[in-house]
Amino acid sequence: MRSAVIPSLALVLLSRTAGADTSLSIDPTSNWGTWEGWGVSLAWWAKAFGNRDDLANVFFTRNNQVINGQNLPGLGFNIARYNAGACSTNTYNGSSMVVSSSIKPSRQVDGYWLDWASTDPASSSWNWNVDANQRAMLQKAKANGANIFELFSNSPMWWMCLNHNPSGSGSSDNLQSWNYQNHAVYLANIAQHAQQNWGIQFQSVEAFNEPSSGWGPTGTQEGCHFAVSTMATVIGYLNTELAQRGLSSFVSASDETSYDLAISTWQGLGSSAQNVVKRVNVHGYQGGGGRRDTLYSLVSQAGKRLWNSEYGDADASGKSMYTNLLLDFTWLHPTAWVYWQAIDGSGWGLIVGDNDQLTLSSANTKYFVLAQLTRHIRPGMQILTTPDGNTAVAYDSGSQKLVIVAANWGSAQTITFDLTRAKTAGSNGATVPRWSTQTSGGDQYKSYSDTKINNGKFSVSFSTGQVQTFEISGVVLK
Ligand SMILES: *[C@@H]1O[C@H](CO)[C@@H](O)[C@H](O)[C@H]1NC(C)=O
């Protein structure tokens, strides 16, 4: 008798130490809105590499593309944010740009409005030939299928700034009051010129970038602090200037660095500025902190859209990006998510590169982690409730396809996905194609067809740090 008992006890203990397995139930009644898409800001990497068709292909299509000898699955971004530059090297009436000692040339984005002699975009105060590379990538994005474009500013033109330094003046306003309207004219003229000459219609125009932050004169990039009341004034001007040109572009704001600053800025803008803002943009630099839920409540109650319009971090593995993105899916409920720089060093880029030396290296693991999401959760899909903080769920009613992206950060375990609350939970025995990326080394968006649906459920083993995507066909939610 003892010899029969001991092995079964041992089996129980073994399965316990292998990790407490999880079952996740998909809620078919949930709906957090229609996904608008995934994207990237152009700016520095596009100024450096914007003339390259292979990079346009790898970021804006889902084709395979060899970059620097590595065959990469295209990310399929459909959103591109174009950065209206703040820099020019001319002198006007004895004034010229003051340059931060720390700014890299790749981060000095050439602006179109050279001096304050004329607001007329056809006059010699404007040079529409600068910034050719970033513009080229914008147009290549469109040619490859991107369909949502935003125009954004990191700083007003240098000459509009009090200290003539487009890196900022610290935690005080750096836009001179006589240029509040000019900053709006600058952006509206670019939007109009883009529509007439570049074949680009900007859906939205954003006049600020992390405006409550302190952007100093020795900063490493363009930046400008705005008081909330100044933001409200500029928003009013921008809305008027866009409308006067007959543009359909709307105003987005305020691209604060954190969820909590986005809350206080939104509350401080006042009703007339709030009324003309159609979408709140927030950046994801608060990581795991901040009241995403409060921001979502405020913005959705005001009837506005909400994007995470800029995310970046230095964790090349993709774990930080995935966990923060899933916090967004769980609490913030954005309808789009935009990465900052596609090419950069120090873990920040999706592909490792140097925007000054113009060198490219291999893709970081985070590239493949992002592919697990961007290639499968597509524009137009319905976003469902995350059953836990690690799992994104989306549904395409047209093709009756359910997409699940899940990660496991604890001990290795088996996760069972339970679709049985749906009206039709896939067809019994059908293969569930899956894709896998292991953030601590191993699979890089590797595809498998070894998983089958069994009475509305399927079970998959996860190693520590593994991200997997599943596509289940024949799902009718309700
Ligand atoms: C040029 O600079 C002078 C001296 O600072 C100033 O008085 C004048 O108003 C400026 N002209 C323009 C067009 O800004």
The ligand as an ORCA input file, in Angstrom:
! r2SCAN-3c Opt
* xyz 0 1
  C      15.203     94.174    -35.538
  O      15.964     94.393    -34.361
  C      15.859     95.697    -33.832
  C      16.858     95.826    -32.692
  O      16.655     94.791    -31.740
  C      14.426     95.955    -33.392
  O      14.271     97.250    -32.901
  C      13.517     95.750    -34.601
  O      12.159     95.859    -34.217
  C      13.730     94.389    -35.230
  N      12.989     94.244    -36.467
  C      12.186     93.179    -36.684
  C      11.534     93.134    -38.035
  O      12.016     92.321    -35.879
*
